[in-house]
Amino acid sequence: MNQKGGYILHLDSTCEGDSPHLMVALDGISEIVLENIKLPSEKAKEIIPLLKRMQKIYGTPLALVHDMGCEKVF
C-alpha cells in the first residue's frame, strides 16, 4: 500500500435484526480486506478502537468512505 501512495479506507457493516454487526474494512485502491470484525453496534465507541488499531498498523488513510450508517467518529 505504501508503494501505491497509501490507502483509501472503506468501512461497511451488515447485520440482521439485533445480531452483531460484521464490519469490513477494505483498501479501496488494492481492494484488499484489511479487517473483518464483529461489533455490537455501529456506534462511535465501538468503531473508534478499530480505527485506532488500523491507523497504528497501516498508517493514516488518504480518505475514509462509509455509507453514513455510522455515528460521526471524527
PDB file of N, CA, C and O in Angstrom:
ATOM      1  N   MET A   1       0.827  -1.195   0.000  1.00  0.00           N
ATOM      2  CA  MET A   1       0.000   0.000   0.000  1.00  0.00           C
ATOM      3  C   MET A   1       0.867   1.252   0.000  1.00  0.00           C
ATOM      4  O   MET A   1       0.519   2.255  -0.623  1.00  0.00           O
ATOM      5  N   ASN A   2       2.001   1.192   0.702  1.00  0.00           N
ATOM      6  CA  ASN A   2       2.900   2.348   0.715  1.00  0.00           C
ATOM      7  C   ASN A   2       3.439   2.648  -0.671  1.00  0.00           C
ATOM      8  O   ASN A   2       3.603   3.813  -1.032  1.00  0.00           O
ATOM      9  N   GLN A   3       3.715   1.616  -1.451  1.00  0.00           N
ATOM     10  CA  GLN A   3       4.250   1.801  -2.799  1.00  0.00           C
ATOM     11  C   GLN A   3       3.234   2.476  -3.719  1.00  0.00           C
ATOM     12  O   GLN A   3       3.614   3.113  -4.701  1.00  0.00           O
ATOM     13  N   LYS A   4       1.946   2.342  -3.405  1.00  0.00           N
ATOM     14  CA  LYS A   4       0.894   2.974  -4.213  1.00  0.00           C
ATOM     15  C   LYS A   4       0.481   4.327  -3.650  1.00  0.00           C
ATOM     16  O   LYS A   4      -0.466   4.940  -4.143  1.00  0.00           O
ATOM     17  N   GLY A   5       1.180   4.798  -2.625  1.00  0.00           N
ATOM     18  CA  GLY A   5       0.913   6.122  -2.085  1.00  0.00           C
ATOM     19  C   GLY A   5      -0.042   6.152  -0.908  1.00  0.00           C
ATOM     20  O   GLY A   5      -0.414   7.234  -0.454  1.00  0.00           O
ATOM     21  N   GLY A   6      -0.444   5.013  -0.407  1.00  0.00           N
ATOM     22  CA  GLY A   6      -1.344   4.965   0.744  1.00  0.00           C
ATOM     23  C   GLY A   6      -2.566   4.119   0.447  1.00  0.00           C
ATOM     24  O   GLY A   6      -2.579   3.319  -0.489  1.00  0.00           O
ATOM     25  N   TYR A   7      -3.596   4.310   1.266  1.00  0.00           N
ATOM     26  CA  TYR A   7      -4.815   3.527   1.080  1.00  0.00           C
ATOM     27  C   TYR A   7      -6.048   4.378   1.359  1.00  0.00           C
ATOM     28  O   TYR A   7      -6.003   5.352   2.110  1.00  0.00           O
ATOM     29  N   ILE A   8      -7.134   3.985   0.739  1.00  0.00           N
ATOM     30  CA  ILE A   8      -8.442   4.608   0.977  1.00  0.00           C
ATOM     31  C   ILE A   8      -9.258   3.592   1.759  1.00  0.00           C
ATOM     32  O   ILE A   8      -9.526   2.496   1.267  1.00  0.00           O
ATOM     33  N   LEU A   9      -9.647   3.945   2.956  1.00  0.00           N
ATOM     34  CA  LEU A   9     -10.348   3.030   3.848  1.00  0.00           C
ATOM     35  C   LEU A   9     -11.846   3.059   3.589  1.00  0.00           C
ATOM     36  O   LEU A   9     -12.494   4.093   3.752  1.00  0.00           O
ATOM     37  N   HIS A  10     -12.386   1.923   3.187  1.00  0.00           N
ATOM     38  CA  HIS A  10     -13.829   1.754   3.018  1.00  0.00           C
ATOM     39  C   HIS A  10     -14.332   0.938   4.205  1.00  0.00           C
ATOM     40  O   HIS A  10     -13.819  -0.150   4.467  1.00  0.00           O
ATOM     41  N   LEU A  11     -15.318   1.444   4.919  1.00  0.00           N
ATOM     42  CA  LEU A  11     -15.926   0.736   6.041  1.00  0.00           C
ATOM     43  C   LEU A  11     -17.378   0.448   5.723  1.00  0.00           C
ATOM     44  O   LEU A  11     -18.097   1.315   5.225  1.00  0.00           O
ATOM     45  N   ASP A  12     -17.810  -0.774   6.012  1.00  0.00           N
ATOM     46  CA  ASP A  12     -19.217  -1.126   5.865  1.00  0.00           C
ATOM     47  C   ASP A  12     -19.515  -2.276   6.801  1.00  0.00           C
ATOM     48  O   ASP A  12     -18.650  -3.109   7.075  1.00  0.00           O
ATOM     49  N   SER A  13     -20.737  -2.319   7.287  1.00  0.00           N
ATOM     50  CA  SER A  13     -21.131  -3.428   8.147  1.00  0.00           C
ATOM     51  C   SER A  13     -22.505  -3.922   7.734  1.00  0.00           C
ATOM     52  O   SER A  13     -23.260  -3.237   7.044  1.00  0.00           O
ATOM     53  N   THR A  14     -22.799  -5.119   8.173  1.00  0.00           N
ATOM     54  CA  THR A  14     -24.087  -5.719   7.894  1.00  0.00           C
ATOM     55  C   THR A  14     -24.557  -6.460   9.139  1.00  0.00           C
ATOM     56  O   THR A  14     -23.746  -6.940   9.932  1.00  0.00           O
ATOM     57  N   CYS A  15     -25.853  -6.548   9.301  1.00  0.00           N
ATOM     58  CA  CYS A  15     -26.416  -7.298  10.422  1.00  0.00           C
ATOM     59  C   CYS A  15     -27.862  -7.645  10.112  1.00  0.00           C
ATOM     60  O   CYS A  15     -28.464  -7.101   9.186  1.00  0.00           O
ATOM     61  N   GLU A  16     -28.401  -8.545  10.890  1.00  0.00           N
ATOM     62  CA  GLU A  16     -29.816  -8.888  10.808  1.00  0.00           C
ATOM     63  C   GLU A  16     -30.435  -8.653  12.164  1.00  0.00           C
ATOM     64  O   GLU A  16     -30.006  -9.242  13.157  1.00  0.00           O
ATOM     65  N   GLY A  17     -31.435  -7.802  12.215  1.00  0.00           N
ATOM     66  CA  GLY A  17     -32.129  -7.539  13.476  1.00  0.00           C
ATOM     67  C   GLY A  17     -31.190  -7.028  14.550  1.00  0.00           C
ATOM     68  O   GLY A  17     -30.460  -6.060  14.337  1.00  0.00           O
ATOM     69  N   ASP A  18     -31.208  -7.684  15.711  1.00  0.00           N
ATOM     70  CA  ASP A  18     -30.373  -7.274  16.840  1.00  0.00           C
ATOM     71  C   ASP A  18     -29.054  -8.033  16.913  1.00  0.00           C
ATOM     72  O   ASP A  18     -28.361  -7.972  17.929  1.00  0.00           O
ATOM     73  N   SER A  19     -28.703  -8.743  15.851  1.00  0.00           N
ATOM     74  CA  SER A  19     -27.453  -9.500  15.857  1.00  0.00           C
ATOM     75  C   SER A  19     -26.261  -8.550  15.772  1.00  0.00           C
ATOM     76  O   SER A  19     -26.421  -7.387  15.401  1.00  0.00           O
ATOM     77  N   PRO A  20     -25.054  -9.045  16.116  1.00  0.00           N
ATOM     78  CA  PRO A  20     -23.863  -8.194  15.997  1.00  0.00           C
ATOM     79  C   PRO A  20     -23.646  -7.761  14.546  1.00  0.00           C
ATOM     80  O   PRO A  20     -24.100  -8.419  13.610  1.00  0.00           O
ATOM     81  N   HIS A  21     -22.955  -6.661  14.386  1.00  0.00           N
ATOM     82  CA  HIS A  21     -22.609  -6.145  13.066  1.00  0.00           C
ATOM     83  C   HIS A  21     -21.292  -6.775  12.632  1.00  0.00           C
ATOM     84  O   HIS A  21     -20.351  -6.854  13.422  1.00  0.00           O
ATOM     85  N   LEU A  22     -21.221  -7.218  11.395  1.00  0.00           N
ATOM     86  CA  LEU A  22     -19.961  -7.664  10.827  1.00  0.00           C
ATOM     87  C   LEU A  22     -19.391  -6.480  10.049  1.00  0.00           C
ATOM     88  O   LEU A  22     -19.903  -6.115   8.991  1.00  0.00           O
ATOM     89  N   MET A  23     -18.334  -5.891  10.583  1.00  0.00           N
ATOM     90  CA  MET A  23     -17.702  -4.717   9.982  1.00  0.00           C
ATOM     91  C   MET A  23     -16.535  -5.169   9.117  1.00  0.00           C
ATOM     92  O   MET A  23     -15.695  -5.958   9.551  1.00  0.00           O
ATOM     93  N   VAL A  24     -16.492  -4.663   7.895  1.00  0.00           N
ATOM     94  CA  VAL A  24     -15.412  -4.960   6.966  1.00  0.00           C
ATOM     95  C   VAL A  24     -14.688  -3.658   6.651  1.00  0.00           C
ATOM     96  O   VAL A  24     -15.311  -2.635   6.366  1.00  0.00           O
ATOM     97  N   ALA A  25     -13.367  -3.716   6.708  1.00  0.00           N
ATOM     98  CA  ALA A  25     -12.517  -2.584   6.332  1.00  0.00           C
ATOM     99  C   ALA A  25     -11.720  -3.013   5.107  1.00  0.00           C
ATOM    100  O   ALA A  25     -11.013  -4.021   5.135  1.00  0.00           O
ATOM    101  N   LEU A  26     -11.837  -2.250   4.048  1.00  0.00           N
ATOM    102  CA  LEU A  26     -11.254  -2.595   2.757  1.00  0.00           C
ATOM    103  C   LEU A  26     -10.410  -1.438   2.257  1.00  0.00           C
ATOM    104  O   LEU A  26     -10.793  -0.276   2.392  1.00  0.00           O
ATOM    105  N   ASP A  27      -9.246  -1.762   1.673  1.00  0.00           N
ATOM    106  CA  ASP A  27      -8.463  -0.737   0.988  1.00  0.00           C
ATOM    107  C   ASP A  27      -9.062  -0.557  -0.402  1.00  0.00           C
ATOM    108  O   ASP A  27      -9.053  -1.485  -1.212  1.00  0.00           O
ATOM    109  N   GLY A  28      -9.572   0.615  -0.672  1.00  0.00           N
ATOM    110  CA  GLY A  28     -10.239   0.878  -1.942  1.00  0.00           C
ATOM    111  C   GLY A  28      -9.313   0.896  -3.143  1.00  0.00           C
ATOM    112  O   GLY A  28      -9.784   0.773  -4.274  1.00  0.00           O
ATOM    113  N   ILE A  29      -8.017   1.044  -2.938  1.00  0.00           N
ATOM    114  CA  ILE A  29      -7.068   1.069  -4.052  1.00  0.00           C
ATOM    115  C   ILE A  29      -6.708  -0.355  -4.476  1.00  0.00           C
ATOM    116  O   ILE A  29      -6.816  -0.701  -5.652  1.00  0.00           O
ATOM    117  N   SER A  30      -6.283  -1.173  -3.525  1.00  0.00           N
ATOM    118  CA  SER A  30      -5.871  -2.548  -3.849  1.00  0.00           C
ATOM    119  C   SER A  30      -7.022  -3.545  -3.743  1.00  0.00           C
ATOM    120  O   SER A  30      -6.910  -4.679  -4.210  1.00  0.00           O
ATOM    121  N   GLU A  31      -8.123  -3.125  -3.133  1.00  0.00           N
ATOM    122  CA  GLU A  31      -9.291  -3.978  -2.879  1.00  0.00           C
ATOM    123  C   GLU A  31      -8.962  -5.147  -1.950  1.00  0.00           C
ATOM    124  O   GLU A  31      -9.595  -6.200  -2.027  1.00  0.00           O
ATOM    125  N   ILE A  32      -7.983  -4.963  -1.083  1.00  0.00           N
ATOM    126  CA  ILE A  32      -7.608  -5.957  -0.087  1.00  0.00           C
ATOM    127  C   ILE A  32      -8.427  -5.714   1.182  1.00  0.00           C
ATOM    128  O   ILE A  32      -8.566  -4.576   1.630  1.00  0.00           O
ATOM    129  N   VAL A  33      -8.969  -6.793   1.757  1.00  0.00           N
ATOM    130  CA  VAL A  33      -9.671  -6.697   3.032  1.00  0.00           C
ATOM    131  C   VAL A  33      -8.614  -6.554   4.125  1.00  0.00           C
ATOM    132  O   VAL A  33      -7.749  -7.415   4.284  1.00  0.00           O
ATOM    133  N   LEU A  34      -8.696  -5.461   4.871  1.00  0.00           N
ATOM    134  CA  LEU A  34      -7.730  -5.185   5.928  1.00  0.00           C
ATOM    135  C   LEU A  34      -8.190  -5.705   7.276  1.00  0.00           C
ATOM    136  O   LEU A  34      -7.366  -6.012   8.138  1.00  0.00           O
ATOM    137  N   GLU A  35      -9.485  -5.806   7.466  1.00  0.00           N
ATOM    138  CA  GLU A  35     -10.028  -6.214   8.763  1.00  0.00           C
ATOM    139  C   GLU A  35     -11.459  -6.691   8.583  1.00  0.00           C
ATOM    140  O   GLU A  35     -12.217  -6.140   7.784  1.00  0.00           O
ATOM    141  N   ASN A  36     -11.816  -7.715   9.331  1.00  0.00           N
ATOM    142  CA  ASN A  36     -13.191  -8.192   9.491  1.00  0.00           C
ATOM    143  C   ASN A  36     -13.402  -8.350  10.979  1.00  0.00           C
ATOM    144  O   ASN A  36     -12.616  -9.030  11.638  1.00  0.00           O
ATOM    145  N   ILE A  37     -14.433  -7.745  11.527  1.00  0.00           N
ATOM    146  CA  ILE A  37     -14.631  -7.813  12.965  1.00  0.00           C
ATOM    147  C   ILE A  37     -16.117  -7.749  13.292  1.00  0.00           C
ATOM    148  O   ILE A  37     -16.882  -7.062  12.616  1.00  0.00           O
ATOM    149  N   LYS A  38     -16.517  -8.468  14.331  1.00  0.00           N
ATOM    150  CA  LYS A  38     -17.891  -8.365  14.825  1.00  0.00           C
ATOM    151  C   LYS A  38     -17.946  -7.273  15.873  1.00  0.00           C
ATOM    152  O   LYS A  38     -17.129  -7.241  16.793  1.00  0.00           O
ATOM    153  N   LEU A  39     -18.906  -6.383  15.733  1.00  0.00           N
ATOM    154  CA  LEU A  39     -19.107  -5.295  16.690  1.00  0.00           C
ATOM    155  C   LEU A  39     -20.553  -5.339  17.183  1.00  0.00           C
ATOM    156  O   LEU A  39     -21.445  -5.736  16.433  1.00  0.00           O
ATOM    157  N   PRO A  40     -20.795  -4.941  18.423  1.00  0.00           N
ATOM    158  CA  PRO A  40     -22.159  -4.941  18.929  1.00  0.00           C
ATOM    159  C   PRO A  40     -23.064  -3.933  18.222  1.00  0.00           C
ATOM    160  O   PRO A  40     -24.280  -4.117  18.163  1.00  0.00           O
ATOM    161  N   SER A  41     -22.460  -2.860  17.682  1.00  0.00           N
ATOM    162  CA  SER A  41     -23.245  -1.821  17.000  1.00  0.00           C
ATOM    163  C   SER A  41     -22.314  -0.994  16.123  1.00  0.00           C
ATOM    164  O   SER A  41     -21.104  -1.217  16.102  1.00  0.00           O
ATOM    165  N   GLU A  42     -22.893  -0.036  15.398  1.00  0.00           N
ATOM    166  CA  GLU A  42     -22.097   0.902  14.602  1.00  0.00           C
ATOM    167  C   GLU A  42     -21.869   2.214  15.349  1.00  0.00           C
ATOM    168  O   GLU A  42     -21.547   3.230  14.734  1.00  0.00           O
ATOM    169  N   LYS A  43     -22.031   2.195  16.631  1.00  0.00           N
ATOM    170  CA  LYS A  43     -21.806   3.410  17.431  1.00  0.00           C
ATOM    171  C   LYS A  43     -20.314   3.752  17.450  1.00  0.00           C
ATOM    172  O   LYS A  43     -19.458   2.871  17.375  1.00  0.00           O
ATOM    173  N   ALA A  44     -20.028   5.040  17.551  1.00  0.00           N
ATOM    174  CA  ALA A  44     -18.647   5.521  17.521  1.00  0.00           C
ATOM    175  C   ALA A  44     -17.781   4.827  18.559  1.00  0.00           C
ATOM    176  O   ALA A  44     -16.628   4.504  18.275  1.00  0.00           O
ATOM    177  N   LYS A  45     -18.309   4.591  19.756  1.00  0.00           N
ATOM    178  CA  LYS A  45     -17.492   3.979  20.817  1.00  0.00           C
ATOM    179  C   LYS A  45     -17.048   2.569  20.442  1.00  0.00           C
ATOM    180  O   LYS A  45     -16.054   2.081  20.979  1.00  0.00           O
ATOM    181  N   GLU A  46     -17.751   1.913  19.546  1.00  0.00           N
ATOM    182  CA  GLU A  46     -17.382   0.574  19.092  1.00  0.00           C
ATOM    183  C   GLU A  46     -16.391   0.630  17.928  1.00  0.00           C
ATOM    184  O   GLU A  46     -15.545  -0.254  17.793  1.00  0.00           O
ATOM    185  N   ILE A  47     -16.491   1.659  17.092  1.00  0.00           N
ATOM    186  CA  ILE A  47     -15.675   1.754  15.885  1.00  0.00           C
ATOM    187  C   ILE A  47     -14.321   2.414  16.138  1.00  0.00           C
ATOM    188  O   ILE A  47     -13.339   2.069  15.481  1.00  0.00           O
ATOM    189  N   ILE A  48     -14.254   3.339  17.058  1.00  0.00           N
ATOM    190  CA  ILE A  48     -13.008   4.078  17.309  1.00  0.00           C
ATOM    191  C   ILE A  48     -11.828   3.156  17.628  1.00  0.00           C
ATOM    192  O   ILE A  48     -10.752   3.365  17.067  1.00  0.00           O
ATOM    193  N   PRO A  49     -11.968   2.142  18.501  1.00  0.00           N
ATOM    194  CA  PRO A  49     -10.808   1.254  18.730  1.00  0.00           C
ATOM    195  C   PRO A  49     -10.332   0.546  17.451  1.00  0.00           C
ATOM    196  O   PRO A  49      -9.132   0.352  17.260  1.00  0.00           O
ATOM    197  N   LEU A  50     -11.259   0.168  16.593  1.00  0.00           N
ATOM    198  CA  LEU A  50     -10.903  -0.434  15.308  1.00  0.00           C
ATOM    199  C   LEU A  50     -10.097   0.555  14.472  1.00  0.00           C
ATOM    200  O   LEU A  50      -9.056   0.193  13.923  1.00  0.00           O
ATOM    201  N   LEU A  51     -10.559   1.787  14.370  1.00  0.00           N
ATOM    202  CA  LEU A  51      -9.865   2.800  13.574  1.00  0.00           C
ATOM    203  C   LEU A  51      -8.476   3.106  14.127  1.00  0.00           C
ATOM    204  O   LEU A  51      -7.527   3.282  13.363  1.00  0.00           O
ATOM    205  N   LYS A  52      -8.356   3.169  15.446  1.00  0.00           N
ATOM    206  CA  LYS A  52      -7.048   3.431  16.057  1.00  0.00           C
ATOM    207  C   LYS A  52      -6.080   2.292  15.792  1.00  0.00           C
ATOM    208  O   LYS A  52      -4.906   2.525  15.502  1.00  0.00           O
ATOM    209  N   ARG A  53      -6.569   1.053  15.890  1.00  0.00           N
ATOM    210  CA  ARG A  53      -5.721  -0.110  15.624  1.00  0.00           C
ATOM    211  C   ARG A  53      -5.275  -0.111  14.163  1.00  0.00           C
ATOM    212  O   ARG A  53      -4.109  -0.377  13.871  1.00  0.00           O
ATOM    213  N   MET A  54      -6.186   0.183  13.254  1.00  0.00           N
ATOM    214  CA  MET A  54      -5.841   0.211  11.832  1.00  0.00           C
ATOM    215  C   MET A  54      -4.830   1.317  11.539  1.00  0.00           C
ATOM    216  O   MET A  54      -3.906   1.119  10.750  1.00  0.00           O
ATOM    217  N   GLN A  55      -4.997   2.470  12.165  1.00  0.00           N
ATOM    218  CA  GLN A  55      -4.056   3.567  11.958  1.00  0.00           C
ATOM    219  C   GLN A  55      -2.665   3.174  12.443  1.00  0.00           C
ATOM    220  O   GLN A  55      -1.661   3.509  11.815  1.00  0.00           O
ATOM    221  N   LYS A  56      -2.616   2.458  13.569  1.00  0.00           N
ATOM    222  CA  LYS A  56      -1.323   2.019  14.100  1.00  0.00           C
ATOM    223  C   LYS A  56      -0.650   1.027  13.149  1.00  0.00           C
ATOM    224  O   LYS A  56       0.562   1.091  12.943  1.00  0.00           O
ATOM    225  N   ILE A  57      -1.428   0.113  12.571  1.00  0.00           N
ATOM    226  CA  ILE A  57      -0.876  -0.917  11.689  1.00  0.00           C
ATOM    227  C   ILE A  57      -0.565  -0.372  10.292  1.00  0.00           C
ATOM    228  O   ILE A  57       0.518  -0.607   9.755  1.00  0.00           O
ATOM    229  N   TYR A  58      -1.530   0.362   9.702  1.00  0.00           N
ATOM    230  CA  TYR A  58      -1.437   0.762   8.294  1.00  0.00           C
ATOM    231  C   TYR A  58      -1.125   2.238   8.071  1.00  0.00           C
ATOM    232  O   TYR A  58      -0.859   2.642   6.939  1.00  0.00           O
ATOM    233  N   GLY A  59      -1.151   3.042   9.113  1.00  0.00           N
ATOM    234  CA  GLY A  59      -0.970   4.477   8.965  1.00  0.00           C
ATOM    235  C   GLY A  59      -2.308   5.163   8.715  1.00  0.00           C
ATOM    236  O   GLY A  59      -3.348   4.509   8.644  1.00  0.00           O
ATOM    237  N   THR A  60      -2.273   6.459   8.585  1.00  0.00           N
ATOM    238  CA  THR A  60      -3.489   7.241   8.359  1.00  0.00           C
ATOM    239  C   THR A  60      -3.943   7.074   6.911  1.00  0.00           C
ATOM    240  O   THR A  60      -3.143   7.244   5.991  1.00  0.00           O
ATOM    241  N   PRO A  61      -5.213   6.745   6.700  1.00  0.00           N
ATOM    242  CA  PRO A  61      -5.692   6.585   5.320  1.00  0.00           C
ATOM    243  C   PRO A  61      -5.740   7.918   4.579  1.00  0.00           C
ATOM    244  O   PRO A  61      -5.829   8.982   5.190  1.00  0.00           O
ATOM    245  N   LEU A  62      -5.681   7.839   3.267  1.00  0.00           N
ATOM    246  CA  LEU A  62      -5.823   9.039   2.439  1.00  0.00           C
ATOM    247  C   LEU A  62      -7.235   9.598   2.534  1.00  0.00           C
ATOM    248  O   LEU A  62      -7.434  10.812   2.479  1.00  0.00           O
ATOM    249  N   ALA A  63      -8.219   8.708   2.676  1.00  0.00           N
ATOM    250  CA  ALA A  63      -9.625   9.085   2.777  1.00  0.00           C
ATOM    251  C   ALA A  63     -10.381   7.950   3.457  1.00  0.00           C
ATOM    252  O   ALA A  63      -9.901   6.819   3.524  1.00  0.00           O
ATOM    253  N   LEU A  64     -11.570   8.270   3.960  1.00  0.00           N
ATOM    254  CA  LEU A  64     -12.442   7.293   4.595  1.00  0.00           C
ATOM    255  C   LEU A  64     -13.796   7.334   3.900  1.00  0.00           C
ATOM    256  O   LEU A  64     -14.393   8.399   3.745  1.00  0.00           O
ATOM    257  N   VAL A  65     -14.271   6.173   3.487  1.00  0.00           N
ATOM    258  CA  VAL A  65     -15.555   6.066   2.799  1.00  0.00           C
ATOM    259  C   VAL A  65     -16.454   5.160   3.630  1.00  0.00           C
ATOM    260  O   VAL A  65     -16.051   4.066   4.026  1.00  0.00           O
ATOM    261  N   HIS A  66     -17.695   5.629   3.896  1.00  0.00           N
ATOM    262  CA  HIS A  66     -18.662   4.794   4.601  1.00  0.00           C
ATOM    263  C   HIS A  66     -20.051   5.165   4.130  1.00  0.00           C
ATOM    264  O   HIS A  66     -20.228   6.155   3.420  1.00  0.00           O
ATOM    265  N   ASP A  67     -21.028   4.384   4.518  1.00  0.00           N
ATOM    266  CA  ASP A  67     -22.382   4.551   3.991  1.00  0.00           C
ATOM    267  C   ASP A  67     -23.290   5.407   4.864  1.00  0.00           C
ATOM    268  O   ASP A  67     -24.510   5.362   4.703  1.00  0.00           O
ATOM    269  N   MET A  68     -22.743   6.163   5.757  1.00  0.00           N
ATOM    270  CA  MET A  68     -23.500   7.060   6.626  1.00  0.00           C
ATOM    271  C   MET A  68     -24.326   6.320   7.672  1.00  0.00           C
ATOM    272  O   MET A  68     -25.142   6.937   8.356  1.00  0.00           O
ATOM    273  N   GLY A  69     -24.132   5.011   7.808  1.00  0.00           N
ATOM    274  CA  GLY A  69     -24.822   4.263   8.846  1.00  0.00           C
ATOM    275  C   GLY A  69     -24.136   4.422  10.191  1.00  0.00           C
ATOM    276  O   GLY A  69     -24.717   4.087  11.222  1.00  0.00           O
ATOM    277  N   CYS A  70     -22.923   4.922  10.197  1.00  0.00           N
ATOM    278  CA  CYS A  70     -22.145   5.072  11.424  1.00  0.00           C
ATOM    279  C   CYS A  70     -22.381   6.448  12.041  1.00  0.00           C
ATOM    280  O   CYS A  70     -22.698   7.414  11.348  1.00  0.00           O
ATOM    281  N   GLU A  71     -22.217   6.509  13.368  1.00  0.00           N
ATOM    282  CA  GLU A  71     -22.194   7.814  14.018  1.00  0.00           C
ATOM    283  C   GLU A  71     -20.942   8.532  13.568  1.00  0.00           C
ATOM    284  O   GLU A  71     -19.982   7.899  13.126  1.00  0.00           O
ATOM    285  N   LYS A  72     -20.945   9.835  13.677  1.00  0.00           N
ATOM    286  CA  LYS A  72     -19.739  10.604  13.338  1.00  0.00           C
ATOM    287  C   LYS A  72     -18.648  10.236  14.332  1.00  0.00           C
ATOM    288  O   LYS A  72     -18.862  10.319  15.542  1.00  0.00           O
ATOM    289  N   VAL A  73     -17.463   9.824  13.832  1.00  0.00           N
ATOM    290  CA  VAL A  73     -16.378   9.413  14.710  1.00  0.00           C
ATOM    291  C   VAL A  73     -15.183  10.370  14.664  1.00  0.00           C
ATOM    292  O   VAL A  73     -14.241  10.209  15.440  1.00  0.00           O
ATOM    293  N   PHE A  74     -15.206  11.357  13.773  1.00  0.00           N
ATOM    294  CA  PHE A  74     -14.093  12.303  13.697  1.00  0.00           C
ATOM    295  C   PHE A  74     -14.580  13.696  14.033  1.00  0.00           C
ATOM    296  O   PHE A  74     -13.794  14.644  14.025  1.00  0.00           O
TER     297      PHE A  74
END
